[in-house]
Amino acid sequence: MAFYHSARHREALSIGLIGVMIALPALLTACGQEFYIGFASRILIFALAASSLNLVLGFGGMFSLGHAAFFGIGAYAAAICLRSGITDALLVLPLAMAVAGLFALLVGALSLRTRGVYFIMITLAFGQMAYYLVVSARAWGGDDGLALVGRMTFAGFGLHGEAAFFHAVLACLGLSMLFLGRLAEARFGRVIQAIRENETRMEALGFPVFHYRLSCFVIGGALAGLAGALLANLTGLASPSLLQWTQSGTLLVMVIIGGVGYLYGGLLGALVLLCLEEVLAGFTVHWHIGLGLLLLTIVLYAPKGVAALFAKTHD
Amino acid sequence: MTEALLSVRKLSRRFAAVEALKEVDFTVEAGEVHALIGPNGAGKTTFIHHVTGFLLADSGSIHFAGRDVTALSMHQRVAAGMARSYQITNVFLGLSVLDNVALAVQGRPDAGSSFRFWAPVTADRRLFEEAQHFIAQLGLEKHSATLAGNLAHGDQRALELAMALATRPKMLLLDEPMAGAGPEESARMVELIEHLARQVTIVLVEHDMAAVFRLADRVSVLVNGQLICTASPEAVRADPEVRRAYLGDAA
């Protein structure tokens, strides 16, 4: 392992990309493809969700199979906020993050006492518990999920237009990626990456490993909650399927395709997977076969994911 | 008499049917080099695991630097001033020597919190300056930028010591620092330990008897989980029971 280190020479590229992203809704509208603005928002939201899992899995080394629970809880928190008259994104989003983060704190505090396959199983169990809880909650729509009453606003501005909403999502993703990038190179990032490599050695250097792991897990959960709240606003529905373990699996596949432990791994994975789904689903309902083949190809020929193909090789 | 730096009382541990440690009494005075010897399987590493808090004892107590640390976890004992090196080299092979030692400096309570999420570590000049200081102490200056995985075995052992030392311990537990070393490396390690002994109390677990008798102020002998004697190196060498139990083949 080497510590994560951003490639400074790509700053120009990043700025260029951000510029393109800001202009994307206008470009799509100009081409008469407004439908794809919503699709682009969806990609960015999943990019955020996958990146939050990548923090936990790729940087923290915690193989969580219950990550979708935090994602779904964020969606429900947003739906409940809107129903109770809280509509400003500056309240809705932090609240969704807080609720998801709190649940992550509970799950992490118990499950991080286990290791390996037990950790995978216990996070899976917690995720499924949350799923069944939501399904059985009649007040929250049970199986049908909870429809949102409108969309959140931002400081008085409506986000009903797909372009405005896309920009809100872009801002959330941009800020989150900036935070994750800084975190990875800050003291905290070094500690969690070193714990991923050798937790006993870190404990022997005086680091309270459990606290670092738990903090990383909670940050990941809160960011997943943010993504969930955005998704509910995009689709107008907080669905129980967002919490289900298959959703955790989808996020995992995104991270693996994109590149475990690479800052942009989650982002690239979400982009590749959702675009592939969009294209293949146009040809056949059996598009999962294509996805499976892609996953096999990646695991066999580019096991570090798409991000590794772009990364500057060191030494 | 002043209070001992480390005082272990009646420490016992049983793994299923095996009594790994039987009422071990063990004291380390501040400033001494205290060697712990014993045949393979005597429980030396198990004992170190218990002193450092990697494992917790069934019964008995451990006092360190005037505190009861019996129930403290490993990282709390490190914060109290205990550091250890490992029998099998245990460094971050993918990191440079400098990053390895800087990480150890970062772990110290007086180096500030590591719950910092924004400022890049590389801007933390003090961390790296201090790391360089420990690297120099162990004679690794010219390898500072080398990946730990590319170091020669002896240099990896030295790095291991630099990391332990960077936690600024009151007591350093060295678990077989000469393990796997050739004669030249051993000689270098003996010199390093002699040098370290001037600034920190050392508990030395070692098989290399020449090194033990050269370095140690006192020697304790552990056989089958029992501490059979603690005395000066000369007295231990002469003790018939020790010779029978342990030095038999070497004597």
Chai-1 contact restraints between the chains, C-beta under 6 A:
chainA,res_idxA,chainB,res_idxB,connection_type,confidence,min_distance_angstrom,max_distance_angstrom,comment,restraint_id
A,M1,B,G94,contact,1.0,0.0,6.0,A-B,restraint_1
A,A2,B,G94,contact,1.0,0.0,6.0,A-B,restraint_2
A,R182,B,W118,contact,1.0,0.0,6.0,A-B,restraint_3
A,L183,B,F117,contact,1.0,0.0,6.0,A-B,restraint_4
A,E185,B,P120,contact,1.0,0.0,6.0,A-B,restraint_5
A,A186,B,R116,contact,1.0,0.0,6.0,A-B,restraint_6
A,A186,B,F117,contact,1.0,0.0,6.0,A-B,restraint_7
A,A186,B,W118,contact,1.0,0.0,6.0,A-B,restraint_8
A,A186,B,A119,contact,1.0,0.0,6.0,A-B,restraint_9
A,R187,B,S114,contact,1.0,0.0,6.0,A-B,restraint_10
A,R187,B,R116,contact,1.0,0.0,6.0,A-B,restraint_11
A,R187,B,V121,contact,1.0,0.0,6.0,A-B,restraint_12
A,F188,B,F115,contact,1.0,0.0,6.0,A-B,restraint_13
A,F188,B,R116,contact,1.0,0.0,6.0,A-B,restraint_14
A,F188,B,F117,contact,1.0,0.0,6.0,A-B,restraint_15
A,R190,B,V121,contact,1.0,0.0,6.0,A-B,restraint_16
A,V191,B,S114,contact,1.0,0.0,6.0,A-B,restraint_17
A,A194,B,L103,contact,1.0,0.0,6.0,A-B,restraint_18
A,E197,B,F92,contact,1.0,0.0,6.0,A-B,restraint_19
A,R201,B,N90,contact,1.0,0.0,6.0,A-B,restraint_20
A,E203,B,M74,contact,1.0,0.0,6.0,A-B,restraint_21
A,E203,B,H75,contact,1.0,0.0,6.0,A-B,restraint_22
A,A204,B,R84,contact,1.0,0.0,6.0,A-B,restraint_23
A,L205,B,A104,contact,1.0,0.0,6.0,A-B,restraint_24
A,L205,B,G107,contact,1.0,0.0,6.0,A-B,restraint_25
A,G206,B,H75,contact,1.0,0.0,6.0,A-B,restraint_26
A,G206,B,V78,contact,1.0,0.0,6.0,A-B,restraint_27
A,G206,B,A79,contact,1.0,0.0,6.0,A-B,restraint_28
A,G206,B,G107,contact,1.0,0.0,6.0,A-B,restraint_29
A,G206,B,T167,contact,1.0,0.0,6.0,A-B,restraint_30
A,F207,B,H75,contact,1.0,0.0,6.0,A-B,restraint_31
A,F207,B,G107,contact,1.0,0.0,6.0,A-B,restraint_32
A,P208,B,H75,contact,1.0,0.0,6.0,A-B,restraint_33
